[in-house]
Amino acid sequence: MLGLFGDVFSGFFRGFSTTGVSLNSEAINLLHHIRLLCSRGHLQEALKLFYSITPPPPLVHSHHTYAALFQACARRSSLPEGQALHRHMFLHNPNSDFNLFLTNHVVNMYAKCGSLDYAHQMFDEMPEKNIVSWTALVSGYAQHGRPDECFRPTEFAFASVISACGGDDNCGRQVHALALKTSFDSCVYVGNALIMMYCKSCGGADEAWNVYEAMGFRNLVSWNSMIAGFQVCGCGNRALELFSQMHVGGIRFDRATLVSIFSCLCGMGDGLECCFQLQCLTIKTGFILKIEVATALVKAYSSLGGEVSDCYRIFLELDGRQDVVSWTGIIAAFAERDPKKALVIFRQFLRECLAPDRHMFSIVLKACAGLATERHALTVQSHVLKVGFEDDIVLANALIHACARCGSVALSKQVFDKMGSRDTVSWNSMLKAYAMHGQGKEALLLFSQMDAQPDGATFVALLSACSHAGMVEEGAKIFETMSNNHGIVPQLDHYACMVDILGRAGQISEAKELIDKMPMEPDSVVWSALLGSCRKHGETKLAKLAAVKLKELDPNNSLGYVLMSNIFCTDGRFNEARLIRREMEGKIVRKEPGLSWIEVGNQVHEFASGGQQHPEKEAICARLEELVRRLKDLGYVPQISLALHDIEDEHKEEQLYYHSEKLALAFALMNVGSICCSGNTIKIMKNIRICVDCHNFMKLASELVDMEIVVRDSNRFHHFKAKVCSCNDYW
């Protein structure tokens, strides 16, 4: 056999770098042939052929071949051959001991060949073990008639086994019972492992706390394990209480303690003040200079709504010691609130010649989703392809979302169709893309083709698509079948969507009946959906109830006040509308100002109602006034009934003229040759729902300028073309 293949294949790896480039197809076939010989019992021929390869293939390409050879040695109890193979592997791959997959095969080979002492020595020296490691050793002792020696209990052995149980509650309890019988439960290492095991399993924080309380002696790891356990279980307040006890008791904490505490704060709505205090503590103790602590602090500040400028200052104070994780953290902090700055930081990261990982790319694509055009997302995609992540499902999912949020559902579908494999998130991302663009039929068709297990988010996307498209019967059917056919119990999000579907269609009483039948208390989203429907259809009585509920659940949200004020203004009840406004002022509730953004060249321009902040405001207003005159000739009539104050009609019209999206459109028409208008399309972003007047304005303008106008508001996308909107005036 060697005579046929040895000379032919010996040169395949010559000059090959062990740092890793792809093997050619013939070399891959050779390694496959060696594995085939092993499976057929031809161990000697396989070994001779493998040893003839010069230089030996790097471990990254040959680990499966080594494993097959060790397995063949174990089956034939060929200890000398196995020892020689082990020496060969170690000689040419000194770091092979860190490969858990291969080390398990080596331990298994020695154990099956009867060299149990050496197998156990290798096992003890393994930096990482899993259930395969234990099984290999235990089965070796059992096969050679030494079952009593297969598990020699030590506190370290117990701790390793408990850690290997992970979230397996049944396995962990059995090992805990054995530790109790053998009195090893009193050992601090065992107790620490039990704390984390219970926190990861269904036992939860209470059983972990029982173990912690029963410990006669605790070290720093014990405190850290319990604090981290509370964090894993979502018990942030208990973690903070324990940390306070630790600090007051004079027990010194370390960076791991602080990282867990900051992680706890991320899920607490009122944790910002606590974050300030902990930051002072990290400065006093010098831990602020530790990169993992600073990164955790940045994440906590960001998630709690702290100033991103403070996050950036903490990041800069690391002074050149930043790693990929800290860079990713600061980009994530800016991704939602200032996506343009997030991309600036990403470019700075690339200039530092650092290598982005998958997680960083996903965060950067999330930032791209907050911009007006898809060109930034496509630029990031080119970086993804350049570094070899083209087959990464998570990044493909993020790109689908980014393209859809930037107004191009066609690009999202293109990315989706090109994916080699898809998970549930992939399907959900595409369904959400169709939903936000009002393409309900396309969403339902895609769902019928879904070959992954749907989850709760799948049905939120489907119900949203039905809501935006006015598909009441289809939405009701989906709501019914999600539980009956798919075993998914409707949650608050699903009820909010269903209330929206019924309410938008004018079935206000049915929507209220559904709320009354909900098995849980409706939240602010449910009541805001009902209130929006009441405003659309002029249902004042139920609107008052929904507004009261909304104010109770979310007193700082201006939506309830604004919608009720709009309802009263539409009815001409300006005194009542004025009272609502005064109530807002008295409770210091601020209405979110209407803002619009448009990208011209490489710059994003922001517009507020009135247009007084833009440096080209005079030219923009002049262009807008000209546009209004021309549109009036086409039949545009300002919806002055929607103005919020009882002022003269001409002043009401002026208020409507200078809404932010109209100003953005005028500015876009002044810069038709720019990137934002390429492809005969103008894309505008808006932070709140587009009003009826602006909606009518955009429809007529799309015909006048013979361009597609895409407006992304807080609720969905509107594609205006030739006097028609993609929402069919249903939004």
Secondary structure as GFF3:
##gff-version 3
##sequence-region A 1 731
A	DSSP	alpha_helix	2	9	.	.	.	ID=ss1
A	DSSP	alpha_helix	25	39	.	.	.	ID=ss2
A	DSSP	alpha_helix	43	51	.	.	.	ID=ss3
A	DSSP	alpha_helix	59	75	.	.	.	ID=ss4
A	DSSP	alpha_helix	79	92	.	.	.	ID=ss5
A	DSSP	three_ten_helix	94	98	.	.	.	ID=ss6
A	DSSP	alpha_helix	100	112	.	.	.	ID=ss7
A	DSSP	alpha_helix	116	125	.	.	.	ID=ss8
A	DSSP	alpha_helix	131	143	.	.	.	ID=ss9
A	DSSP	three_ten_helix	147	149	.	.	.	ID=ss10
A	DSSP	alpha_helix	155	165	.	.	.	ID=ss11
A	DSSP	alpha_helix	169	181	.	.	.	ID=ss12
A	DSSP	three_ten_helix	184	186	.	.	.	ID=ss13
A	DSSP	alpha_helix	188	200	.	.	.	ID=ss14
A	DSSP	alpha_helix	204	214	.	.	.	ID=ss15
A	DSSP	alpha_helix	220	232	.	.	.	ID=ss16
A	DSSP	alpha_helix	236	248	.	.	.	ID=ss17
A	DSSP	alpha_helix	255	265	.	.	.	ID=ss18
A	DSSP	alpha_helix	272	285	.	.	.	ID=ss19
A	DSSP	three_ten_helix	287	289	.	.	.	ID=ss20
A	DSSP	alpha_helix	291	303	.	.	.	ID=ss21
A	DSSP	alpha_helix	308	316	.	.	.	ID=ss22
A	DSSP	alpha_helix	324	337	.	.	.	ID=ss23
A	DSSP	alpha_helix	339	351	.	.	.	ID=ss24
A	DSSP	alpha_helix	358	368	.	.	.	ID=ss25
A	DSSP	alpha_helix	375	386	.	.	.	ID=ss26
A	DSSP	alpha_helix	393	405	.	.	.	ID=ss27
A	DSSP	alpha_helix	409	418	.	.	.	ID=ss28
A	DSSP	alpha_helix	424	436	.	.	.	ID=ss29
A	DSSP	alpha_helix	440	448	.	.	.	ID=ss30
A	DSSP	alpha_helix	456	469	.	.	.	ID=ss31
A	DSSP	alpha_helix	472	484	.	.	.	ID=ss32
A	DSSP	alpha_helix	492	504	.	.	.	ID=ss33
A	DSSP	alpha_helix	508	517	.	.	.	ID=ss34
A	DSSP	alpha_helix	524	537	.	.	.	ID=ss35
A	DSSP	alpha_helix	540	553	.	.	.	ID=ss36
A	DSSP	alpha_helix	559	570	.	.	.	ID=ss37
A	DSSP	alpha_helix	574	586	.	.	.	ID=ss38
A	DSSP	beta_strand	595	600	.	.	.	ID=ss39
A	DSSP	beta_strand	603	608	.	.	.	ID=ss40
A	DSSP	alpha_helix	617	633	.	.	.	ID=ss41
A	DSSP	three_ten_helix	640	642	.	.	.	ID=ss42
A	DSSP	alpha_helix	649	657	.	.	.	ID=ss43
A	DSSP	alpha_helix	660	670	.	.	.	ID=ss44
A	DSSP	three_ten_helix	675	680	.	.	.	ID=ss45
A	DSSP	beta_strand	681	686	.	.	.	ID=ss46
A	DSSP	alpha_helix	692	704	.	.	.	ID=ss47
A	DSSP	beta_strand	708	712	.	.	.	ID=ss48
A	DSSP	beta_strand	717	721	.	.	.	ID=ss49
A	DSSP	beta_strand	724	725	.	.	.	ID=ss50
###
